[in-house]
Amino acid sequence: GYSNGFITIQFPKEMNYSKISGTVHFYHRVESKFDFKTLVKTDTNGLFSYKADNLHGRYIVKTDWKYDGKSFFNENPLNIP
């Protein structure tokens, strides 16, 4: 989601967050020059946070991640005003 200038992704609570790895791809629906990827890094509560400086528009957020040998993929729309 997006709130107070940050994009956040909450990972499942029952996981050991130090074992999560992967990438988050921000795909801009209109301008590919605004696409970018970053590594998944969570805090101790399993929250990924990314400061959305100078980002705006409609994105599709693609999270490709692994935990304990299993692969996961999530895709969600995101609108940054």
C-alpha positions in Angstrom: 0.0 0.0 0.0 0.9 3.7 0.0 0.7 6.0 3.0 2.6 9.1 4.3 5.1 9.0 1.4 6.0 5.3 1.8 5.1 2.2 -0.2 4.7 -0.8 2.1 4.3 -4.6 1.8 3.5 -6.7 4.8 4.8 -10.3 4.7 3.0 -13.1 6.6 3.4 -12.8 10.3 4.3 -16.5 10.9 7.6 -16.3 9.0 11.1 -15.8 10.1 11.7 -12.5 8.2 15.5 -13.0 8.0 14.9 -15.9 5.6 12.9 -13.8 3.1 14.7 -12.8 -0.1 13.7 -11.5 -3.5 12.9 -8.4 -5.5 10.1 -5.9 -5.8 9.5 -4.6 -9.4 7.6 -1.4 -9.7 6.1 -1.4 -13.2 4.8 2.0 -14.3 1.7 1.4 -16.4 2.3 4.4 -18.7 6.0 5.3 -18.8 8.5 2.5 -18.8 11.3 5.0 -17.8 9.7 5.1 -14.3 10.1 1.3 -13.9 12.5 0.1 -11.3 13.4 -2.9 -9.1 14.7 -3.1 -5.5 15.6 -5.9 -3.2 13.2 -7.2 -0.5 14.4 -5.9 2.9 12.0 -6.2 5.8 12.1 -4.8 9.3 11.7 -7.0 12.4 7.9 -7.0 11.9 8.1 -8.3 8.3 7.3 -4.9 6.8 9.0 -3.8 3.5 9.1 -0.1 3.2 10.2 2.1 0.3 10.3 5.9 0.4 8.3 7.1 -2.6 10.3 10.3 -3.3 9.4 11.7 -6.7 7.2 8.8 -7.6 3.7 9.3 -8.8 1.2 7.6 -11.1 -0.2 4.1 -11.5 2.1 1.1 -10.9 1.8 -2.6 -10.8 3.9 -3.9 -8.0 5.4 -7.3 -8.7 6.9 -9.1 -5.7 9.0 -12.1 -6.5 10.3 -13.7 -3.3 11.5 -16.8 -1.6 11.1 -18.3 1.8 12.5 -21.5 3.2 13.1 -22.9 -0.3 9.7 -22.0 -1.6 9.0 -19.3 -4.3 6.2 -16.8 -4.2 4.9 -14.2 -6.5 2.4 -11.4 -5.8 1.1 -8.7 -8.2 -0.9 -5.7 -7.0 -2.0 -2.4 -8.5 -0.7 0.8 -6.7 -1.7 4.4 -7.3 0.7 7.1 -6.0 -1.0 10.5 -6.1 
